[in-house]
Amino acid sequence: MLASLKRIAPVTQRKHSQRIPPRVFHAIRAQQDASEVLISWIQLGVVTTFAVLYAVAPKTFSEDADFAPVPWVLGIYLAFTVIRLMLARARRLPDWLLYLSILLDFSLLFGLIWSFHIQYVQPPSFYLKAPTLLYVFIFIALRALRFEARFVAAAGTVAAAGWLLMMLYVITHDPQHTMITRDYVQYMTSNSILLGAEFDKVISILMVTLILAIALYRARELLVESVVERTAVRDLSRFVPTEIALQVKTADQELAAGEGEVRETTVLFADVEGFTTLGEGMSPTDLINTLNEFCTAVAEPIERFGGVINQFQGDAILASFNLPKADDAHATNAVRAAVAIQDILRDRTFGKSIVLKSRIGINTGDVVGGLVGTADRWSYTVLGDAVNLAARLEQMNKQFGTYILVSENTYRLVDPRHFQFERISEVQARGRLTHTILYTVRDVPQH
């Protein structure tokens, strides 16, 4: 069984490593490394338990005996467990050391069980009745924390082989008195051994190992899929809003382009003032680094106040409040984000000590948000007249010498306790038939 699973495991690992990106493989490995730390702590707890039980258990052998095996076994195992814990925390546990750990686990257990006939001055068959054998299943199950069937198979194989050696020692210890019986009652009430009962223990160990190994093999497939999905959602959220990435992951049915949601939304459109001219005197590398710094700085207050960035359009940013993430105070929060952006830009520089200013337009209205594109490639966006007007307001800042322009629709929804507005003008935006009253924010109170 061990040989078969050892052949399967590397093939499975190669299959996973070929099927998934290296970053996903490393994420799984990080989970396994963390599991090894947990395993080491549990092993430390087990050896501590054994030491306490040994300390309080009555000892029938002479205190002057030349050799007491249990303290030596416990001491060696304790030292190994501490070293193993240190290596696990340092992520330096090669496979050969993991297999050695399994071997030492069962050497400790069977060494303790073997010592019982010495401790209690009984024939070797005495230890075959010890309930301490149940710890075998703890040590086997412990290997399941790593989510690799081969280590469970190794543990079960070592356990079965160890118990067979324990039986062999009993039978060969005194060839004249093998202690073997076929009477079950005599077996239960004396130090006699019933070979069938001992083989039942071996079969139970192997069957539990086989079932657990198969379950782990299947569970590992689910683990890989789970890590792949989690990584995909995290990566996808860099291209689309996090809420949309989660919808893609949890949707009952496959999403399709053209499906959208209509909701009253406050749209914020921000653009860097004079960025085209600024870029003429910068290298492409400095330009992109400066732009990335600006986007990072602006994104923070938008997300802090509940907005969702839908698009980075060169040096412009399109964000929505209340779509796709619900927000009853979307108008107020959009203005809060705009004011916070201006505060950030006033207090810092970008790139090589460059001062950037941003014009912001804010408007509220019915907007549709959804996936747009072809059957093979999608993009999430928000569309509607309200979006277009927000973009127009951003441009009108140049006309009125302002840096924040708010439409009347937004102005009516903003909580008046937070801001003081100044009416700027009533205009007819390009491409629109109706007039729009414009406001800007003045004398923002400090909170």
Buried (B, 14 or more C-beta within 10 A) or exposed (E): BBEEBBEBBEEBBEEBEEEBEEEBBEBBEEBBBBBBBEBBEBBBEBBEEBBEEBEEEEBEEEEEEEEBEBEEBBEBBBEBBBEBBEBBBEEEBEEEBBBEBBEBBBBBBBBBBBBBBBBBEBBBBBBBBBEBBEBBBEBBBBBBBBBBBBBBBBBBBBBBBBBBEBBEBBBEBEEEEBBEBEEEEEBEEBBBBBBEEBEEBBEBBBEBBBEBBBEBBEBBEEBBEEBBBEBBBEEBBEEBBBBBBBBBEEEEEEEEBEEBEEBBBBBBBBBBBEBEEBBEEBEEEBBEBBBEBBBEBBBBBBBEBBBBBBBBEEBBBBBBBBBBBEBEBBBBBBBBBBBBBBEBBEEEEBBEEBEBBBBBBBBBBEBBBBBBEEEEEBEBBBEBEBBBBBBBBBBBBEEBEBBBBBBBBBBEBBEEEBBEBEEBBEBEBEEEEEEBBBBBBEEBEEE
